């Protein structure tokens, strides 16, 4: 069986290629840990970015697949700096957590880890998609952690930071009501 890095090399970023790799992992469960390691690697080489995209498709196809990896993922995500990888991971987290059962099943420590990742990425990220997904994820926890509203106000309104135009709709959703 080839390594996933070898499998990724000749493929393009086209969705059908990424879907092919996600199906490959589904059919070769022994490659799942390698996919996780590649997708959560901080080096952000081509195979790591590609793996993050495949990880996203693999998890979104069946959100329960995320459970065995949730703790390791939370620990690893704080160190990821590549915007393409952040987009894939923030989207995966948001889809996983918008399911109330998944959200309510997290421990307080796990929730605080997710909140910390999202706040950090809002501070350091310039691309619209990861910012959108992070803000949306934080909004899921707003009732349980009311201090999120204060953090978002400080980051989105009271900083001198310029945000991409694409996140203005989600910013408005933070402050409605």
Secondary structure by P-SEA (a helix, b strand, c coil): ccccccccccccccaaaaaaaaaaaaacccaaaaaaaaaacccccaaaaaaaaaaaaaaaaccccccccaaaaaaaaaacccaaaaaaaaaaaaaaacaaaaaaaccaaaaaaaaaaaaaaaaccccaaaaaaaaaaaaaacccccaaaaaaaaacccccccccccaaaaaaaaccc
